Amino acid sequence: MNLGVQRCYNTFEHRMETVPIISLAFKISNKVTIELPLGNLVKHVVEDVVMKKRKEDYGNRN
């Protein structure tokens, strides 16, 4: 498992973003290892949960 963070420039929004690095590694044999990068998936899931919570909180103010 590899963990870390990476700073990337988002050309569409003209800003820097922090993206987590999460890679699970499965060793199939002595010569074959499969890595699954999950950093962007985790980032988008967390953003969706946070944005949904903010939207619910904003809706309860009225």
N, C-alpha and C positions, 0 to 999 in steps of 0.2 A: 504494500500500500504506500503510495506517495501522497504527501500532504504539503500544502503551501498556498501561496497567493501569487497572483500575477497582475500587473497593471497593463491595461490595453487602451488604446485610443479608439473611441467610437467615432468613425467618420461621419455617420449620419446625424448624431447629436452634438458633434464637435466638443467632446469632453472625454476625460480619462475615466475608466471604470476599473474597479478592483474585482477580479474574478478568482474564485477559489480553485486550487488544483487538488483534485481528489481522484486518484487512479487506483482501482483495484486490480491486482495482478493474480492470475491463475497460472500455475506452472503445470503444463500438460506432460512434458517429458524433460529430459536434461537439456534439450536444445530449443524447446518451444515454450514460450511464455506469452500469454494473452493478457493485455492490459485494457481495461475499460475506463475511459475518462468520464467522470461523472460531475466535474466541477460546474459546468454551465447548467446542467440539469438541476443541481442543488441550488444554484443561484436563482434560477427562474422560479423554482418551487417556493423558496423563501420569500422572494419578491411578491409572488401572487398571494401568499398567505398574509403578508404584512399589508399589502394594498387592500385586500379584502377586509381585513380588520379595520383599517383606517376608514374605508368607505362605510362600514357598519357603524363605527363610532360617529362619523360625521352625520349619518342619517338619523341617529338618535338625538342629536342636538336640537332639532326642530320640534 
